Amino acid sequence: MAFTLALVSFSCTGPIIGTLLVEAAVHGGVSGPLVGMGGFSLALALPFALFAAFPGWLNSLPKSGGWLNSVKVVLGFLEIALAFKFLSNADLVVQAGYLQREVFIAIWIAVSTMLTMYLLGFIKLPHDSPLDHLSVGRTLVATFFLMFTIYLIPGLWGAPLKLISGFPPPAFYSESPTGFGGGGGVVANQTAIPEGADPSHCPHGLNCFHDYEKGLKYAKSVNKPILLDFTGWACVNCRKMEEQVWSDPRVLKVLQDEVVLISLYVDEKTPLPEAEQYVSAETGKKVKTIGNKWADFQIKNFNTNAQPQYIIVDHGSLEPLNGTAAYDPDIEKYMLWLGKGIKAYESESH
């Protein structure tokens, strides 16, 4: 169980452990990494330690029976849904285009529908006990998944689905980025596409750049501050920020008119030309892909590899004008942070 727990939890440890390791390697700090590692390991070990210290607690757990098979089936359906979520992450990283947003949502609708039918007794599996009646708990769970199925259906036509934001692929990774009939949520009112920008791979149709040098060149030409967005295709919190915070009309207007957005994907798998590959001075690893390049860029200049990370800088240096911002769905707080960074740029440029 300990091995399985470590295995399935590993994908979530990167931002936490990675940041602590960078802090220890770059700054030589001891207390911060020690507390972080201690807290992280304690949280994973505590359930095993408690049950080992108080084995009598195990006797208070419910006894197995027919109900347990139903629990296993429900968890099996949930595992299938989550398996497609992680498969979707892999599809996004390699940009294969197999699990675009509409396909992903259709699969989740199918899984949720089958789960509802199973709980209501319309689908039976070989090891199920006879279902003479529906208990209150089973009925409530079935009702929840029925409501969830109904909630998902408008997503096929471009509804934002903010309750599960971060789990489906982003809206721009779909057959119809603006939704069926162009009604797929908030879209930036961009008039012209700057050279080097790629709105087809940016949230809400923003004119964002995926290369720092190209974005820097454009920012100088229009005299606007740069908003660095360190993100990832498989980053759930990045998608949540884009779908819950960036979709706010006030935030979207700032991103559209007052800054030059440069989104750097640290898990981009496109290989770098052989001549541009190098060994990182920070990590000692060979930088082979575009994602490796931007991850090394983030570690080198900002001493962290956590995503999302938002930084407002000017054209002369990579010194943050207003600190950095991470995942926080508080729209007002994000607006305040943006405003202070833009004012700091304006005061420096004048």
C-alpha positions in Angstrom: 0.0 0.0 0.0 2.9 2.4 0.8 4.5 1.7 -2.6 1.2 2.2 -4.4 0.5 5.4 -2.5 3.9 6.8 -3.4 3.4 5.7 -7.0 0.0 7.3 -7.5 0.9 10.4 -5.5 4.2 11.1 -7.4 2.6 13.3 -10.1 1.4 15.7 -7.4 4.8 16.0 -5.6 6.7 17.7 -8.4 5.8 21.3 -7.7 6.2 20.9 -3.9 9.3 18.8 -3.7 10.8 20.5 -6.8 10.5 23.9 -5.3 12.1 22.8 -2.0 15.0 21.1 -3.8 15.6 24.2 -5.9 15.6 26.3 -2.7 18.1 24.0 -1.0 20.4 23.8 -4.1 20.3 27.5 -5.1 20.0 29.3 -1.7 21.6 26.7 0.5 18.6 27.0 2.9 18.0 24.3 5.5 15.0 25.2 7.6 12.5 25.8 4.7 13.2 22.5 2.9 13.4 20.7 6.2 10.0 21.9 7.3 8.5 21.3 3.9 9.8 17.8 3.5 8.8 17.0 7.1 5.3 18.2 6.7 4.9 16.4 3.3 6.2 13.1 4.6 4.2 13.4 7.8 0.9 13.8 5.9 1.6 10.6 3.9 2.7 8.5 6.8 0.2 9.6 9.4 -2.7 7.3 8.5 -0.4 4.2 8.5 1.2 5.2 11.8 -2.2 5.8 13.5 -3.6 2.4 12.4 -0.4 0.7 13.4 -0.4 2.4 16.9 -4.2 1.7 17.4 -5.1 -1.5 15.7 -8.3 -1.6 17.5 -9.6 1.1 15.3 -9.6 -1.4 12.4 -12.3 -3.4 14.2 -14.6 -0.4 14.1 -14.6 -0.3 10.3 -17.8 -1.6 8.6 -17.8 -5.3 7.8 -17.6 -6.5 4.2 -20.8 -7.6 2.4 -22.8 -7.0 -0.7 -22.6 -3.2 -0.2 -18.8 -3.4 -0.5 -19.0 -4.7 -4.0 -21.2 -1.7 -4.9 -18.6 0.5 -3.4 -15.9 -1.2 -5.5 -17.9 -0.8 -8.7 -18.6 2.9 -8.0 -14.9 3.5 -7.4 -14.1 1.5 -10.6 -16.3 3.9 -12.6 -14.5 6.9 -10.9 -11.1 5.3 -11.8 -12.2 5.1 -15.4 -13.2 8.7 -15.5 -9.9 9.8 -13.8 -7.9 7.5 -16.1 -9.2 9.5 -19.1 -8.3 12.7 -17.2 -4.6 11.5 -17.0 -4.7 10.2 -20.6 -6.0 13.6 -21.6 -2.9 15.2 -19.9 -0.6 13.0 -22.0 -2.6 13.9 -25.1 -2.3 17.6 -24.3 1.4 17.4 -23.7 2.2 15.7 -27.0 -0.6 17.7 -28.8 -2.0 14.5 -30.4 -5.5 15.9 -30.7 -7.2 12.6 -29.8 -8.9 13.7 -26.6 -10.1 17.2 -27.4 -12.5 18.9 -25.0 -15.8 17.6 -26.6 -14.6 14.0 -26.7 -13.4 14.2 -23.1 -16.7 15.6 -21.9 -18.7 13.0 -23.9 -16.7 10.2 -22.2 -17.4 11.7 -18.7 -21.1 11.9 -19.6 -21.1 8.3 -20.6 -19.3 7.1 -17.4 -21.6 9.2 -15.2 -24.7 7.9 -17.0 -23.6 4.3 -16.6 -22.8 4.9 -12.9 -26.3 6.4 -12.4 -27.9 3.4 -14.1 -25.9 1.0 -12.0 -26.8 2.7 -8.7 -30.5 2.7 -9.7 -30.4 -1.1 -10.5 -30.7 -0.9 -14.3 -27.2 -2.4 -14.8 -26.1 -5.5 -12.8 -22.6 -7.1 -12.5 -21.9 -10.7 -11.8 -20.8 -10.3 -8.2 -23.7 -8.0 -7.2 -26.1 -9.0 -4.5 -29.9 -8.9 -5.3 -31.1 -5.3 -5.1 -34.5 -5.6 -3.4 -34.8 -1.9 -2.6 -32.9 1.4 -3.0 -31.4 2.6 0.2 -31.5 6.4 1.0 -27.7 6.6 0.6 -27.7 4.8 -2.7 -30.5 7.0 -4.0 -28.8 10.2 -3.0 -25.5 9.1 -4.7 -27.5 8.1 -7.9 -29.2 11.5 -7.8 -25.9 13.3 -7.5 -24.5 11.5 -10.6 -27.7 12.1 -12.5 -27.4 15.9 -11.8 -23.7 15.8 -12.7 -24.6 14.1 -16.0 -27.1 16.8 -16.8 -24.6 19.5 -15.8 -22.0 18.1 -18.2 -24.2 18.0 -21.3 -24.1 21.8 -22.1 -20.3 21.5 -22.1 -20.5 19.8 -25.5 -21.8 23.1 -26.9 -19.2 25.2 -25.2 -20.5 25.8 -21.7 -17.5 26.7 -19.3 -18.3 24.0 -16.7 -16.5 25.9 -13.9 -17.3 23.3 -11.3 -14.8 20.9 -12.9 -12.5 23.5 -14.4 -9.0 22.2 -14.7 -10.1 18.6 -15.4 -11.3 18.8 -19.0 -8.9 20.1 -21.7 -8.9 23.9 -22.1 -11.6 25.4 -24.4 -9.0 26.3 -27.1 -8.1 22.6 -27.3 -11.3 21.5 -29.0 -13.0 21.1 -32.4 -15.0 24.3 -31.8 -12.9 26.7 -29.5 -15.7 29.2 -29.1 -18.4 26.7 -28.7 -21.3 25.6 -31.0 -22.5 28.8 -32.7 -19.8 30.9 -31.1 -21.4 30.9 -27.7 -18.7 29.2 -25.7 -18.1 31.8 -22.9 -15.9 34.9 -22.6 -13.6 35.6 -25.6 -11.2 38.5 -25.8 -12.0 41.2 -28.4 -8.6 41.0 -30.2 -8.4 43.3 -33.3 -5.1 42.1 -34.8 -2.7 39.3 -34.2 0.9 40.5 -33.5 3.7 38.8 -35.3 4.7 35.7 -33.3 1.5 35.5 -31.2 -0.7 32.4 -31.3 -4.3 33.0 -30.1 -5.3 29.6 -31.3 -3.4 28.1 -28.3 -4.2 30.8 -25.8 -7.1 31.0 -23.3 -10.1 33.0 -24.4 -8.5 33.9 -27.7 -5.9 36.2 -26.2 -2.9 37.2 -28.3 -0.3 35.4 -26.2 3.2 34.5 -27.1 4.9 31.1 -26.4 8.4 32.4 -26.9 10.0 34.9 -24.5 12.2 36.7 -27.1 9.3 37.2 -29.5 7.1 38.5 -26.7 9.9 40.8 -25.5 10.3 42.3 -28.9 6.6 43.0 -29.2 6.4 44.4 -25.7 9.2 46.9 -26.5 7.4 48.0 -29.7 4.1 48.7 -27.9 5.7 49.9 -24.6 3.8 47.6 -22.3 4.9 45.4 -19.4 5.3 41.7 -19.8 3.2 39.2 -17.9 5.1 35.9 -17.7 2.8 33.0 -17.3 4.7 29.8 -16.4 2.2 27.1 -17.1 1.9 23.5 -18.2 -0.4 21.5 -20.4 -1.0 19.0 -17.6 -1.4 21.7 -14.9 -4.8 21.5 -13.3 -4.4 24.7 -11.3 -3.3 26.6 -14.4 -6.5 25.7 -16.1 -8.5 26.7 -13.0 -6.9 30.1 -13.0 -7.6 30.6 -16.7 -11.2 29.4 -16.5 -12.2 31.0 -13.2 -10.0 34.1 -12.9 -9.0 35.1 -16.4 -12.5 34.7 -17.7 -13.6 37.6 -15.5 -14.2 40.6 -17.9 -12.0 43.0 -15.8 -9.1 40.6 -15.8 -9.6 39.7 -19.4 -9.5 43.4 -20.4 -6.2 43.9 -18.5 -4.6 40.9 -20.2 -5.9 42.1 -23.6 -5.0 45.8 -23.4 -2.5 46.5 -20.7 0.1 43.8 -20.7 1.9 41.5 -23.2 1.1 37.9 -22.2 3.9 35.3 -22.6 2.7 31.8 -21.7 5.7 29.4 -21.3 4.7 25.7 -21.2 7.3 23.9 -19.1 6.1 20.4 -20.3 6.1 21.2 -24.0 7.6 18.1 -25.7 8.6 19.7 -29.0 12.4 19.0 -29.4 14.8 21.8 -29.6 17.2 21.9 -32.6 20.4 20.0 -31.8 22.4 23.2 -31.9 20.2 24.8 -29.2 20.4 21.9 -26.7 22.6 22.4 -23.7 23.2 21.1 -20.2 21.5 23.2 -17.5 23.9 24.9 -15.0 21.1 24.8 -12.4 20.0 21.1 -12.6 22.9 19.5 -14.5 20.4 17.9 -16.9 20.4 18.2 -20.6 17.8 20.6 -22.0 16.3 18.8 -25.0 12.8 20.2 -25.5 11.1 23.6 -25.5 9.5 22.6 -22.2 12.9 21.9 -20.7 14.1 25.3 -21.9 11.3 27.2 -20.2 11.5 25.1 -17.0 15.2 25.9 -16.8 14.5 29.5 -17.6 12.1 29.7 -14.6 14.5 27.9 -12.2 17.4 30.1 -13.3 15.7 33.5 -13.0 13.1 32.9 -10.3 14.4 30.0 -8.2 11.2 27.9 -8.5 9.6 25.3 -10.8 6.0 25.5 -9.6 3.1 26.3 -11.9 1.2 28.4 -12.3 3.5 31.3 -11.6 2.7 34.8 -12.8 5.4 37.5 -12.9 5.2 41.1 -14.3 8.5 42.4 -15.6 9.8 45.3 -17.7 11.9 45.1 -20.8 15.3 45.7 -19.2 15.5 42.9 -16.6 13.6 39.9 -15.3 13.3 41.4 -11.8 9.6 41.1 -10.7 7.9 44.5 -10.5 5.4 43.3 -7.9 6.5 40.0 -6.6 5.0 36.9 -8.1 1.5 35.3 -8.0 0.6 31.7 -7.9 -2.7 29.8 -7.8 -5.3 31.8 -6.0 -8.9 31.9 -7.4 -9.6 35.2 -5.6 -10.3 37.5 -8.6 -10.1 40.8 -6.6 -6.7 39.8 -5.2 -5.5 39.0 -8.7 -6.8 42.3 -10.1 -5.0 44.2 -7.3 -1.8 42.3 -8.0 -2.1 43.1 -11.8 -2.8 46.8 -11.1 0.2 47.2 -8.8 2.5 45.6 -11.3 1.3 47.8 -14.1 1.7 51.0 -12.0 5.2 49.9 -11.0 6.1 49.6 -14.7 4.6 53.0 -15.5 6.5 54.7 -12.7 9.8 53.1 -13.9 9.2 53.9 -17.6 8.5 57.6 -16.7 
